[in-house]
Amino acid sequence: LSLHLQAKMSRPVQARRLEGVDQNIWVEFVKLAATYATVNLGQGFPDFPPPAFLREAFVRAVSGENHMLHQYTRAFGHPPLVKILAEFFGKLLGQELDPLNNVMVTVGAYQALFCCFQALVDEGDEVIIIEPFFDCYEPMVKMAGGTPVFVPLRPKVSGAGKPMSSADWQLDPAELASKFGERTKALVLNSPNNPLGKVFGRGELQLIAELCVKHDVLCISDEVYEWLVYDGKEHIRIATLPGMWERTISISSAGKTFSATGWKVGWTVGPSRLLQHLRTVHQNSIYHCATAAQEAVAMGFRWELERRGQADSYFAQLARELQGKRDRLMRSLEAVGMTPIVPEGTYFLVADVSAFASDVPEAPGSHEPFDSRFAKWMVKNKGLAAIPLSAFYSGPHKNDYGRFIRFCFAKEEATLEAANDILQKWKQEKAAP
Ligand code: PMP
């Protein structure tokens, strides 16, 4: 018996589906930032609070008369929330949405994505992912047994003296078409795109839509930054294009919409024929998202719906404020010699750092992309944290564009001021003989 008790487990414990997905670059960069950063523009979330009307709604939800808001609610979404989401997104999508069948609430957009891949992707299915991409798509496809197929956005050289914009990063139509085949089950679209801030134009979306229709492919459309678009640019929902409603799942979340990432309230909108399978995954895994948070988000949408198109619309205000922060950070980065790619949307800004090649020690024999070495050097030597763009590429493509880093500008004025101080000091050091 004692021998039995002492015996260590010798069988492999890890499920096969985790093979090759257990590495995560964020762990390393989060740790570096925690150790060295004075200013952290790496983490992709706001350091300012959600709007007062939303916070007050949460307080009312947890301290009000309705004590049922502390209990389980409907699995596929708290009734007041699915109702308002159906009303809100029905208008935007030009569809009559049934709150009980065309909307499902999830634990953030993250779980919405997970449900999509688990519910729709089989062993051997291919899923097209546009690079650079929000990094969880790749492991999620693999865990479902699928094979990610990557296609890059290719930067076009902008006119001399003209700043590069995220709009200059485009798909090559022939290259995109070549990725579609017999095994293609779905394409993941993320517009506005994290990390580049690219807002896909109508022509590009039409190209994607035509290929999806031609090859009978599903579209998983991650639109979490849908309200964060700048310079009068329009966010176009791919589900509104001909032939796309029936094959698209649109995903968004309160995290980005209301600057409340920690609440983890997200949702999917689409035809019931697709959502029914997401419901199966959801019911057998998470079951539902916190009731009080859902109640508060429902109130938030009610507030916003009453102010659509008006000056005090939160969505309009937030975009205005963020555009100012974007422009301010761009000026600070340019001062030190980085070349920003002007983002049309999101709260991320990618900058070319090739001008610093001689500052960063070589790493002979290492395959680590330059941007990754640069980001580590910058946080250790300057106290400023950012994320290398190569983190948003698949393994074999990490060196393709390894000269950019991503900053998040959803930050308080004081944080951006502190970043500017670092960059100004850096500039003076460079100027000194
Ligand atoms: N999609 C993209 C493109 C994101 O950037 C993020 C968050 N960084 C998510 C999804 C996840 O959203 P949530 O916090 O609502 O789970």
Boltz pocket constraint, residues with backbone or C-beta under 6 A from the ligand:
constraints:
  - pocket:
      binder: B
      contacts: [[A, 44], [A, 107], [A, 108], [A, 109], [A, 110], [A, 111], [A, 134], [A, 190], [A, 192], [A, 194], [A, 222], [A, 224], [A, 252], [A, 253], [A, 254], [A, 255], [A, 256], [A, 261], [A, 264], [A, 265], [A, 266]]
      max_distance: 6.0
